Amino acid sequence: MTDKFTLPLESLPFHQTADVLWEPVWNLRVSLTPCERDLLDTWPLRRLGYVRTFGAGGLQMPTQHSRLSHVIGVFALVAHFCYEDEELRLAALLHDVGHGPFSHSSEILPGFDHHLAGNEIVSGSVVGDILRKYGFEPARIIALTEGEPPNPVRTQNGLLHLDHLDFFVRDPFACGWHSPLPVDLLSRLHLEGANVAAEMAVAEHLVERILFEHRLFTAPVKIAAEAVLKRLLLLGAQLGILKTDTRSVVAMTDADLLAHLGRADDPQITSLLDRLLSQPQTLLVHRVEPNGTFPASALTVRFDQPYLGQPLVDGQPVSQRSARAASMLAEARALLGTYLVEISD
């Protein structure tokens, strides 16, 4: 048997001590620095491989990829556009390290904030020591992950950066949107300052993906799963089944969380967990009209955090140059609101 493979399955990217990282969605290969190699071997980063990016929706939808796959995607994009910026590459690698199980779903836990959790990890004894070993200041890397100053990993200006670009390509790709292939799309993108820019046709295509992403966010199966997991997390915290301090949350994988809930001797948790994992078809979703009322005990999801960072065309946001793009962004914004989940027999 030979150990030689044809492209793209080269042997080197899959070797335990590889110094080249292969990102398969964007089809990018990145030569790793010793610091990056050491960080990828730490549990805070490896744990992200067992955390779903798409939250509870990843239990039922094709978007089952891990938070680590997204992190590596952003890292590969930064290396593609800003190859020699070692600090920015590290910020890309570490920008989501504070996510709890099921990513944003765990934000419902009292007092938990993945940004603060990530800052603690980056400055802590495992990750922080590696950064300092190679001459990098953790506080500087943290600042970059927070968009200070604005950079291709994170901006606060309402325009598209590389973090969200990866979402807008990776999630639709998982759902079968393969045209154009990400590698072909990438060849038609460039950076203007900290933000993604393109010609008009490509920019409008990216806005189509933004709208599609918001339709994924509000798909009934995603809403239903999020509402049930939200209730399970709150019940687990109230009953002491789940520890909600930051260190405990960021130590858990998705499987750890489900195992904790599965061991609970509580009929409501047992019933809801069964609905989430075995009977999602019994969860019915309704949009709550503005000023509508519902029982305080109802299962609900409030979708009020849109991701509408738009690309630039000739230095301007695409919505200022394209009525079609502006219309699609308005349609995405219209999906914001409260959704009610009912359980049928």
Phi, psi and omega in degrees: 000136180267153177256015179262138183235155174269159179300146002271004184273070175284154184286325189301314184295345183254006177281144185302328181248033183299144174251012173235130180254129179258125175255112191282330181291311179275352182055051179244144174241133185236125173285123185275143170278162177303322179297314180297319179299314180295320180296321180293343178270356182276153178297320179306325176275318181296327179303327181297341175290348181244023178234124181286132179295320188270021175063212181298332178300334178293348176285334188238345187250166178295344182281067185259007184292159186273163174297328178294322180297323176293316180302315180294326176298313179295318178301316180294322178295316179297317179296327179293314185271329187226058192304320188269000181272089186295322180295318180292323176299318179292322177298320178297318182293331187250003191292339181242018188293344182269004181293140174274184179301141184058029173051238187296340180302323183284356177297345180288341181296134185305124175082359183267132178222119187292335176294312179295322178297318179296320178299320179295321180291315182297326180268359186279189190286334182272295182291314182300321180295322178294316179302312181295325179303324183260012173088018179254143181266118181307322181298325179292318179294319178299315180301318180296321179294338179264003178082028181237104355284169179306138184208171185296343175280321184208129171229164178239026187255009178079009179251167188282128173242178189289331177301307182286330175303317180297319176301313187291346175255317185293314182295310175299324178301319179296333180269005175103006179274093187248006182234122356287157175300145181308321181295326178286322176297318182300325182293347182251013179246153173211171178258137167243103189067236182267357191244157181282136180226156181198172172286166190303312184300319180288321179297317177296323176298319178296323178293325173302319180291324177298315177297317179300318179301319180289330173292325174296316180303324186253013174299139183309318182293326177290313180300314182299313180297319180295319181296317181291316180295323176303312179296320179297319180295317180294318178296316179299321178291316181297323183272358179079012178286327180246132172278133186252006175291152188305314184295324179291320182295313184281001173270346186268147168261175175302316182296322177300314182298313180296325179293318177301313181293324181293335179272357184291134176265066182218122185297325181291317177296316180300316181294314181294321179296323177295320177298317183296315188267326189246336185227050181297339180291348179269003181259115184254135186247135177228142174280131178274125180294152176307135182067010176288158181245156177201156181300146180299334182274359185292152173279118183223158171227131176255112178261101184224017179238083181287155175244088189244025178296114187258152180285164177266146171231116182052042175084000181238149173304138186301330181294339178278348182243350184223117176295327179296315178297317179299320179295318180293320178294323177295321178296320177296317180296328181291345179281350177296150177147191182255137180238136183253136180244127177247149179257123179262161180272000000 
